[in-house]
Amino acid sequence: MLSKDTIRLIVQFRDFNGNMIDPNDVNLKIYDLNEQLIEEIGTEKLTDNAQGNYHYDYVTPDHDFIFEFEGQYFDKPVLSRQKVSVKFNY
């Protein structure tokens, strides 16, 4: 990923059998590589594409980061994390 570029962060929530699930209270968190919270994006700002599919268009910072989608399904936490490497090219 290039710094200052817009990327689409995507999640597909699934159960243990691989079936799509639709969790409650889905949020997106952005962390630095030291696991310090940089930003939190609430449900109202996420795009809900269909059952269990969400995305958010994010402008990358000047450094690597980790994004985490989280929600609740039958009162249990469900989450997905991914590291994004950012570089400056010209």
C-alpha positions in Angstrom: 0.0 0.0 0.0 1.1 3.5 -0.7 1.0 6.2 2.0 -1.8 8.7 1.7 -3.7 6.4 -0.7 -7.3 5.3 -0.2 -7.8 1.6 0.4 -10.9 -0.5 1.1 -10.8 -2.4 4.4 -13.1 -5.4 4.1 -14.4 -8.1 6.4 -16.5 -11.2 6.0 -17.7 -12.6 9.3 -18.2 -16.4 9.4 -19.0 -19.0 12.0 -16.9 -22.2 12.7 -18.6 -24.0 9.8 -17.8 -21.2 7.3 -21.3 -19.9 7.1 -21.8 -16.1 6.9 -23.0 -14.5 10.2 -24.4 -11.1 10.9 -22.9 -9.9 14.2 -24.2 -6.9 16.2 -22.3 -3.7 17.1 -19.6 -4.0 14.4 -16.8 -1.5 14.8 -13.4 -0.9 13.1 -10.3 -0.1 15.0 -6.9 1.0 13.6 -3.8 0.3 15.6 -0.1 1.1 15.2 2.4 -1.7 15.2 2.8 -1.2 19.0 -0.9 -2.1 19.3 -1.7 1.4 20.4 -5.2 2.5 19.2 -5.0 5.2 16.6 -8.6 5.5 15.5 -12.0 3.9 16.1 -14.7 3.9 13.5 -18.3 3.2 14.6 -21.0 1.0 13.0 -22.7 4.1 11.5 -19.7 4.9 9.4 -19.2 1.3 8.0 -20.8 0.1 4.8 -22.9 -3.0 5.4 -22.9 -4.8 2.0 -24.9 -7.9 3.1 -25.0 -10.4 5.8 -21.6 -10.3 7.5 -19.9 -8.2 4.9 -18.6 -4.8 5.8 -16.2 -2.3 4.3 -14.7 1.1 5.0 -12.6 3.3 2.7 -9.6 4.4 4.6 -6.8 6.9 3.8 -3.5 5.2 4.8 -1.1 6.9 7.2 2.6 7.2 6.6 3.4 4.0 8.6 2.3 0.3 8.8 -0.9 -0.3 10.7 -3.2 -3.1 11.9 -6.9 -2.9 11.4 -9.5 -4.9 13.4 -13.2 -5.4 12.7 -15.0 -6.6 15.8 -18.6 -7.4 16.7 -20.8 -9.6 18.9 -22.5 -12.8 17.8 -24.7 -14.5 20.4 -23.0 -12.5 23.1 -19.6 -13.7 22.0 -16.9 -11.6 20.4 -16.0 -12.1 16.8 -13.1 -10.3 15.2 -10.7 -10.1 12.3 -7.3 -8.5 12.2 -4.8 -7.8 9.5 -1.5 -5.9 9.2 -1.1 -3.5 6.3 2.4 -2.5 5.2 2.7 1.1 3.9 5.4 2.5 1.8 6.2 5.8 0.0 6.9 5.4 -3.7 7.5 8.1 -6.3 
